[in-house]
């Protein structure tokens, strides 16, 4: 007489659940390896010999932020390579604290806020552009109001900015990144904030340097 019992329905469910969890673990492991490899690849990219020209504001869709075309002369900080640490952005009034790295592609913005290529660097004369995702790094940006203070910390020191205005534009309205006579900080994120999918507009916060 056989003592082998027939697996119960509960046993079969647990068996296949275990297999599914193992498969999921393997998939996540492969994904992590690919993300790590991609991060190192982008961090090692050299600065292009011909500066890229901004043709559309960064966002959370397919990246079309730059094209290989002649642009303005490289900024003083153009020696940095994509993925390099650029600054720390803080806004105590809304609980914002973000690392800023060089580059504004989707790959860069998935890791941190990104310094927009060929804009001034924080603390320098001109218009420094920084982009971030509305639902992660720049989630708190929606709460910034005129008069709020922003602090940018770089290797050259700390710089305080005052928010002058917030407004909404289309992705092609790259005039918001145009050079300015006074040191300016322009934050770019997607809008509407609760939009599902690739948001069609951009939310802009502009601030002026007020102290160091």
N, C-alpha and C positions, 0 to 999 in steps of 0.2 A: 504494500500500500504506500503510495507516494506522499511525502510530507511537504512537497512544494505547493504553496498556495498561490492562487491567482491574484495578481496585483489588483488592489482596490482602485476605484476611480480617484480617490484622494492621493494615493501613491503616484498614479500616473500624472496627475496634475503637478505635483511637487517635482517629479522627475523632469518634466519638460520645462518647468519654471527654472529649475537649476540650470538646464542647458541654455535657456534663453539669457539668464543672467551672466553665464560664462561668455556667451557670444557677445553680449553687450559690453562686457568688460574688455574683451579683445578689441572691439571696434573703438571704444574710447581710448584704449592704449595706443592704437595706430593713429587716431586723430591727434592725440597729444604729441606723438613723435613728429607728425607732419607739421603741426603748429610750431613746435620748437625749432625744427629745421628751417621753416619759413622765416621765423623771427631772426635766426642767426644769418640767414641769407640776406635779408633786407638790411640788417645792421652793418653788413660788410660791403654794401653797395657804395661805389665811389660817387662823388659829386659829379654830375654830368658836365662836360666841357661847354655845352651850349645851354644856358639856363632855360628852364622850362617856363612857359608863359601861362598864367592862369586863364582858363577859358570858361570855367564854371566853378561856382562855390562848392566846396566839399560837402558831402552828405552821406546818407546811409544806403545809397543805391550803388549800382555799378560805377566804379570810379572813373570820372571824366574830368578830374580836377586840373590836369596838366597835359600839355602836348609838347613834343620836342620841337621847339621853335625858338628863334632868337628872342630874348627878353631883355629886361633892364640889367645893368651891370650887377654882378653878385654883391650881396651885402657884406659887411665886414665879417659877419659870422658864417659866411658861406663855406668855410672850410669843414663844417660839420658834415657828416654823412647820414643818410636816411637811417632812422632808428636811434641816433645818438641822443643822449639826454641834453635838453636845452634849458629847461627852467622848471620851477615849481610855481603853480598858480593857486592862490588862496583868496577866499572871500569869506571872512568870518561871519558876516551878517546873514549868510544863507547856508553856511556849513560846507562851502565848496573847498576842496583841496585836491589838486590834480597834478600829476607829473606831465610835463610837456616834452615830447620827443620831436625830432626832426622828421617832417613829412606828413602829408594829409591824405594819403591813400586809405582805402577801406582797411587794408592790412594794418596800417599804423594806428588808425583810430580805434581798431578793435583792442588795442593794448593800452592806449593812453590818449590824452589830448595831443594834437599835432600842430607844430608850427607850420604855417602855410608857406610853401616854397616861394622864394624870391620876394617876400615881404620883409620889412625891417625886423631885426631881432629885438626882443623885449629890452627896454632901457635905452635903445638907440633912438636917434632922431628918425622920424618917419612913422609909418603905419605898420605895426606888428600884428599879423593875423594869426589867430589860434582857433582851430576847429576841434569839435568833440561831439560824440554821439549824445543825443537828447535823452536816451534812456539809461545811460551808464555814466561815463565820465562827466558829462555836462548836464546831468539831471537837475542840478540845483540852479543852473543858469536862468531858468524860467522865472525864478523868484527874485532876480536882481532888479533893483529899482534905481532911478536917477538919484545920485548922491551917495550910493553905496561905494565902498572902497575895495579895490582889488590890490593885492600885493603879488608882485612877480619877483622870485628869487632866482638869480643866475650866478654863474661863477664870478661875474663882475660886481655883484652886490644885490641889494634889494631895492625895488622900485615900487612906489605907491601910485595908483591910478584912481581917478574918480569917474564913476559912470555918468556920462553926459546924456545918453539917449539909448532907447531900445526901439527897434522897428523890424518890419517884416519885408523881405524882398523875394524875388524869383532867383533860381540858381544862376541864371546868366547875368545877374546884376553885380558884376565883379567890380563895379566902381567903388563899392564899399571898402575895397582893399587898395584903392589908389593912394599914392604917396601923400603925406600930409606935411604941413610946415612945422607942426608941433608934434612931439612924441605922443603917439596914439596907440591904443590897444583895441583891436577889433576881435570880438568873440563871435564865432559862427557855429550854429547848430541847426538841426532840422525842425521844421514846423509844418503842421500842427504837432504839438507834443504828444498827443494821444492817437495820432494817425496810425492805422495798421498798414504796414507795407512801406514802400519808399515814399517818404513825405515830399510833397511837391514844392514846398517853399523853404526859406531859410530865415531863422530868427537871429537878429544881429544885436549885439551889445557893443557900444563904443564908449571908450573911456580915455581920459587925458591924463598924462603924467602930472602929478602934483607934488611929488617929493621923493626923496631918496634916503 
